[in-house]
Amino acid sequence: MFAAETHLFVSCDQEGELKRWNAVTGAQVGPAIKTGTDVYSLATASVGGIGVLFAAGADDTVRAWDADTGEPIRFSLRGTVVSALTQPDGTALLATSTAQGEIVVHACSLRAL
């Protein structure tokens, strides 16, 4: 488990595997996360004080993982693209776009995830 102060960045390869990297040392953090699809878009937000990774891809589904542990979070929305914005109250706004061009803004809280 990693401290909330760990600064991470995320990359994705052609097989849809997310890799988390320590922004200070450049070392990979934990094992790769298998998304099961081609990933078109990545976003991050702090939700209830927990860093959350969001990925959207070819299967028109947005999924989420705990940024520190890499554990999946029970969560899904329709979307091939996702953007996230942390709100001062501990929630996050997610904007998703579908393959049909529909754009929807969702309010997310830890309870919702």
Backbone hydrogen bonds in HBPLUS format (Angstrom, degrees):
<---DONOR---> <-ACCEPTOR-->    atom                        ^
c    i                          cat <-CA-CA->   ^        H-A-AA   ^      H-
h    n   atom  resd res      DA  || num        DHA   H-A  angle D-A-AA Bond
n    s   type  num  typ     dist DA aas  dist angle  dist       angle   num
A0006-THR N   A0003-ALA O   2.96 MM   3  5.56 168.1  1.98 120.2 124.1     1
A0023-ALA N   A0007-HIS O   2.75 MM  16  5.44 175.8  1.75 154.7 154.9     2
A0009-PHE N   A0021-TRP O   3.00 MM  12  5.33 144.3  2.13 140.4 150.7     3
A0021-TRP N   A0009-PHE O   2.84 MM  12  5.33 156.2  1.90 162.4 167.3     4
A0011-SER N   A0019-LYS O   2.93 MM   8  5.33 155.8  1.99 148.9 156.9     5
A0019-LYS N   A0011-SER O   2.89 MM   8  5.33 156.5  1.94 144.2 149.2     6
A0013-ASP N   A0017-GLU O   3.13 MM   4  5.58 151.1  2.21 140.5 148.1     7
A0016-GLY N   A0013-ASP O   3.09 MM   3  5.50 163.3  2.12 116.4 119.2     8
A0035-THR N   A0016-GLY O   3.21 MM  19  5.56 151.1  2.30 135.0 143.5     9
A0018-LEU N   A0033-ILE O   2.77 MM  15  4.90 157.7  1.82 148.9 149.7    10
A0033-ILE N   A0018-LEU O   2.79 MM  15  4.90 163.7  1.81 146.0 151.5    11
A0029-VAL N   A0020-ARG O   2.71 MM   9  5.25 171.2  1.71 142.0 142.3    12
A0022-ASN N   A0027-ALA O   2.84 MM   5  5.42 168.1  1.85 159.4 162.2    13
A0026-GLY N   A0022-ASN O   2.73 MM   4  5.12 147.5  1.84 143.7 152.9    14
A0058-ALA N   A0038-ASP O   2.87 MM  20  5.36 153.1  1.95 150.2 159.0    15
A0040-TYR N   A0056-ALA O   2.79 MM  16  5.89 152.0  1.86 140.0 149.7    16
A0041-SER N   A0056-ALA O   3.16 MM  15  5.25 157.7  2.21 149.5 147.4    17
A0056-ALA N   A0041-SER O   2.95 MM  15  5.25 160.9  1.99 151.6 154.8    18
A0043-ALA N   A0054-PHE O   2.93 MM  11  5.07 149.2  2.03 145.0 147.0    19
A0054-PHE N   A0043-ALA O   2.77 MM  11  5.07 163.0  1.80 160.6 158.1    20
A0045-ALA N   A0052-VAL O   3.12 MM   7  5.47 147.3  2.23 145.8 154.4    21
A0052-VAL N   A0045-ALA O   2.81 MM   7  5.47 161.9  1.84 167.2 173.5    22
A0047-VAL N   A0050-ILE O   2.85 MM   3  5.24 163.8  1.87 150.4 147.3    23
A0050-ILE N   A0047-VAL O   3.10 MM   3  5.24 162.7  2.13 108.0 113.3    24
A0048-GLY N   A0090-GLY O   2.68 MM  42  4.71 159.1  1.72 142.8 149.0    25
A0067-ALA N   A0051-GLY O   2.80 MM  16  5.12 173.6  1.81 137.4 137.5    26
A0053-LEU N   A0065-TRP O   2.85 MM  12  5.16 167.1  1.87 155.3 159.5    27
A0065-TRP N   A0053-LEU O   2.95 MM  12  5.16 144.6  2.07 141.5 150.8    28
A0055-ALA N   A0063-ARG O   3.02 MM   8  5.47 154.5  2.08 144.5 151.4    29
A0063-ARG N   A0055-ALA O   2.91 MM   8  5.47 157.3  1.96 153.7 158.9    30
A0060-ASP N   A0057-GLY O   2.92 MM   3  5.65 152.2  2.00 129.2 131.0    31
A0079-GLY N   A0060-ASP O   3.02 MM  19  4.63 159.6  2.06  96.5 102.0    32
A0062-VAL N   A0077-LEU O   2.72 MM  15  5.03 161.4  1.75 150.4 154.2    33
A0077-LEU N   A0062-VAL O   3.22 MM  15  5.03 143.3  2.36 127.8 137.3    34
A0073-ILE N   A0064-ALA O   2.93 MM   9  5.38 166.2  1.95 136.1 132.8    35
A0066-ASP N   A0071-GLU O   2.83 MM   5  5.39 161.9  1.86 158.9 161.4    36
A0070-GLY N   A0066-ASP O   2.77 MM   4  5.15 148.2  1.86 143.8 152.5    37
A0080-THR N   A0097-SER O   2.65 MM  17  5.88 163.1  1.68 160.0 161.1    38
A0081-VAL N   A0097-SER O   3.27 MM  16  5.17 145.4  2.40 142.7 145.9    39
A0097-SER N   A0081-VAL O   3.03 MM  16  5.17 148.9  2.13 140.5 143.7    40
A0083-SER N   A0095-ALA O   2.93 MM  12  5.18 143.5  2.06 144.6 155.0    41
A0095-ALA N   A0083-SER O   2.92 MM  12  5.18 158.5  1.96 142.3 149.4    42
A0085-LEU N   A0093-LEU O   2.89 MM   8  5.18 142.5  2.03 148.6 157.9    43
A0093-LEU N   A0085-LEU O   2.85 MM   8  5.18 161.4  1.88 148.5 153.2    44
A0087-GLN N   A0091-THR O   2.82 MM   4  5.34 171.6  1.83 152.6 150.5    45
A0090-GLY N   A0087-GLN O   3.12 MM   3  5.69 163.5  2.15 124.7 125.4    46
A0092-ALA N   A0108-CYS O   2.88 MM  16  5.16 156.2  1.94 147.9 154.1    47
A0108-CYS N   A0092-ALA O   2.76 MM  16  5.16 167.2  1.78 164.8 165.9    48
A0094-LEU N   A0106-HIS O   2.83 MM  12  5.07 163.1  1.86 150.4 156.3    49
A0106-HIS N   A0094-LEU O   2.70 MM  12  5.07 161.9  1.73 153.8 160.3    50
A0096-THR N   A0104-VAL O   2.86 MM   8  5.40 164.8  1.88 158.9 162.2    51
A0104-VAL N   A0096-THR O   2.92 MM   8  5.40 156.2  1.97 150.0 158.0    52
A0098-THR N   A0102-GLU O   2.89 MM   4  5.29 152.1  1.97 146.1 155.4    53
A0101-GLY N   A0098-THR O   2.98 MM   3  5.29 164.4  2.01 113.5 116.9    54
A0112-ALA N   A0109-SER O   2.90 MM   3  5.09 121.7  2.25 100.0 115.4    55
A0113-LEU N   A0109-SER O   3.07 MM   4  6.44 137.1  2.26 146.3 158.9    56
A0113-LEU N   A0110-LEU O   3.16 MM   3  5.07 128.8  2.44  92.5 105.9    57
